[in-house]
Amino acid sequence: MKRKLLRYSVLAMCALIAVLLITCSATGNRAFGYWAIAAVAAAFLIVIILGRCPHCGKLLGYAYSRVRYCPFCGDKLDDDDK
């Protein structure tokens, strides 16, 4: 569940950032650009919070959705989202 949540959260944040940047460019309103910067920071926080090994707690980052075993402790990551 956590891997799927991480993947969809990051995809949603990327879509939000794209919409905010397009709106900022189209309207010339800098506030949308600032919101896009805040969304980038939120996306990083999501990866930092959810992108950890459930066994050792080390940060896996963006590789979390691609790896099957933790590179730090070697334990198998849950494959609940095949």
Summary of the structure (lengths in Angstrom):
residues: 82
radius of gyration: 15.6
end to end distance: 10.5
largest distance: 49.6
contacts: 216
relative contact order: 0.18
helix: 63%
strand: 5%
